[in-house]
Amino acid sequence: MKANGKAHKFGADINTDEIIPARYLNSSDPAHLAAHCMEDADPDFMKKIAPGDIIVAGKNFGCGSSREHAPISIKAAKISCVIAPSFARIFYRNCINIGLPIVESEEAAEKISAGDTIEVDFESGVIYNRTKNEQYQAKPYPPFMQEIMRHGGLMNKIKASIA
């Protein structure tokens, strides 16, 4: 499983209210949430991205509330992956549960620049920066998490295993 896209950079401690502002939480519709993804961190974010693009951020991405709306908005915006040195733990688990790939790599988060073309191999944990001709190592997903991601989330994996 791989992700390919252009990098969009954010700083450290991006919280769930910056990912999806609370004023939009009157809906759980993924398309509605996607329309406002990252709005408080970058008001023009949705105008800049293309399907498959990648968010690269500083430490503690997804801190704040435990609501699933934040990772849902990112996935529904067709972001293929989020790279950061660390994630808030409940945000991390929410991402895995809904099938949004996230990768922890301090080196990648530091060295990747906005606009770089990035490829992430989730099985090996290798992050390729095609723009700078560099590669960085992240911890690969263990096999059970790779299965969850291949199915597009935990509920899809459970449904597949029951079928």
C-alpha positions as CSV (number, residue, x, y, z in Angstrom):
1,M,0.0,0.0,0.0
2,K,1.4,3.4,-1.0
3,A,0.5,7.1,-1.0
4,N,1.7,9.6,-3.5
5,G,1.1,13.4,-3.5
6,K,2.2,16.9,-2.9
7,A,3.1,18.0,0.6
8,H,1.2,20.6,2.5
9,K,3.1,21.8,5.6
10,F,1.7,22.7,9.0
11,G,3.4,23.4,12.4
12,A,3.3,21.7,15.7
13,D,0.3,21.1,17.9
14,I,-2.3,21.4,15.2
15,N,-5.5,20.6,17.2
16,T,-8.8,19.0,16.2
17,D,-10.5,22.4,16.2
18,E,-8.0,23.6,13.6
19,I,-8.5,20.5,11.5
20,I,-12.3,20.8,11.6
21,P,-13.6,23.8,13.4
22,A,-16.3,23.1,16.1
23,R,-18.8,25.4,14.2
24,Y,-19.1,22.7,11.6
25,L,-19.8,19.8,13.9
26,N,-23.5,20.0,13.5
27,S,-23.0,17.5,10.7
28,S,-21.3,14.2,10.4
29,D,-21.5,14.2,6.6
30,P,-18.0,13.5,5.4
31,A,-18.4,15.8,2.3
32,H,-19.5,18.7,4.5
33,L,-16.6,18.1,6.9
34,A,-14.2,17.9,4.0
35,A,-15.3,21.2,2.7
36,H,-14.0,22.8,5.9
37,C,-10.9,20.6,6.5
38,M,-8.0,22.6,8.0
39,E,-9.9,25.8,7.6
40,D,-8.7,27.4,10.8
41,A,-5.1,26.4,10.2
42,D,-5.2,27.5,6.5
43,P,-8.4,29.1,5.1
44,D,-7.3,28.3,1.5
45,F,-6.3,24.7,2.2
46,M,-9.2,23.1,0.2
47,K,-8.4,25.3,-2.8
48,K,-4.8,24.2,-2.8
49,I,-5.1,20.4,-2.5
50,A,-5.6,17.6,-5.1
51,P,-6.7,14.1,-4.4
52,G,-3.8,12.1,-2.9
53,D,-1.9,15.0,-1.4
54,I,-0.2,14.6,1.9
55,I,-0.3,16.7,5.1
56,V,3.1,17.1,6.8
57,A,3.1,18.6,10.2
58,G,5.0,19.1,13.4
59,K,4.7,17.2,16.7
60,N,1.5,16.3,18.4
61,F,-0.8,16.5,15.4
62,G,-4.5,16.0,16.2
63,C,-4.3,17.1,19.9
64,G,-7.5,18.4,21.5
65,S,-10.8,16.6,21.5
66,S,-11.4,12.9,20.8
67,R,-14.0,13.5,18.1
68,E,-13.7,11.4,15.0
69,H,-14.8,14.3,12.8
70,A,-11.2,15.5,12.5
71,P,-9.7,12.4,10.8
72,I,-13.0,12.0,8.8
73,S,-12.6,15.5,7.4
74,I,-9.0,14.7,6.3
75,K,-9.9,11.4,4.7
76,A,-13.0,12.9,3.0
77,A,-10.8,15.7,1.6
78,K,-8.9,12.9,-0.2
79,I,-5.7,13.4,1.7
80,S,-3.8,10.2,1.3
81,C,-1.6,10.4,4.4
82,V,-0.5,12.5,7.3
83,I,3.2,12.6,8.3
84,A,4.3,14.0,11.7
85,P,6.9,13.3,14.4
86,S,4.0,12.4,16.7
87,F,0.2,12.3,16.9
88,A,-2.2,12.7,19.8
89,R,-2.9,9.1,20.8
90,I,-6.6,9.1,20.4
91,F,-6.3,10.9,17.1
92,Y,-3.9,8.2,16.0
93,R,-6.3,5.5,16.9
94,N,-9.2,7.3,15.3
95,C,-7.2,7.5,12.0
96,I,-6.5,3.8,12.0
97,N,-10.1,3.0,12.8
98,I,-11.4,4.9,9.8
99,G,-8.6,3.9,7.5
100,L,-6.7,7.2,7.2
101,P,-3.0,6.4,6.9
102,I,-0.7,8.3,9.3
103,V,3.1,8.0,9.6
104,E,5.4,9.1,12.4
105,S,8.8,10.4,11.2
106,E,10.6,13.3,12.8
107,E,13.2,13.4,10.0
108,A,10.5,13.5,7.2
109,A,8.5,16.1,9.0
110,E,11.6,18.3,9.3
111,K,13.1,17.8,5.8
112,I,10.0,17.8,3.6
113,S,9.0,21.2,2.3
114,A,5.6,22.5,1.1
115,G,5.1,21.4,-2.5
116,D,7.5,18.5,-2.4
117,T,6.3,15.4,-4.2
118,I,6.2,12.5,-1.6
119,E,5.6,8.8,-1.8
120,V,5.0,6.7,1.3
121,D,5.3,2.9,1.3
122,F,3.3,1.8,4.4
123,E,4.6,-1.8,4.4
124,S,8.3,-0.8,4.5
125,G,7.9,2.6,6.3
126,V,10.0,4.3,3.7
127,I,9.0,7.9,2.8
128,Y,10.5,9.0,-0.5
129,N,10.9,12.7,-1.2
130,R,10.9,12.7,-5.1
131,T,11.5,16.5,-5.2
132,K,14.7,16.3,-3.1
133,N,15.7,12.8,-4.0
134,E,15.8,11.8,-0.3
135,Q,14.3,9.0,1.7
136,Y,13.4,8.8,5.3
137,Q,12.5,5.8,7.5
138,A,9.3,5.6,9.5
139,K,8.2,2.7,11.6
140,P,6.1,0.4,9.3
141,Y,2.6,-0.6,10.4
142,P,2.5,-4.1,12.0
143,P,0.6,-6.7,9.9
144,F,-2.7,-6.3,11.8
145,M,-2.8,-2.6,11.1
146,Q,-1.8,-3.1,7.5
147,E,-4.9,-5.3,7.2
148,I,-7.1,-2.6,8.8
149,M,-5.7,0.0,6.4
150,R,-6.1,-2.3,3.3
151,H,-9.8,-2.7,4.2
152,G,-10.3,1.1,4.6
153,G,-10.8,1.0,8.4
154,L,-11.6,-1.3,11.3
155,M,-15.3,-1.7,10.6
156,N,-14.7,-2.7,7.0
157,K,-12.1,-5.3,8.2
158,I,-14.6,-6.7,10.7
159,K,-17.3,-6.9,8.0
160,A,-14.9,-8.6,5.6
161,S,-13.9,-11.2,8.2
162,I,-17.5,-12.0,9.0
163,A,-18.5,-12.4,5.3
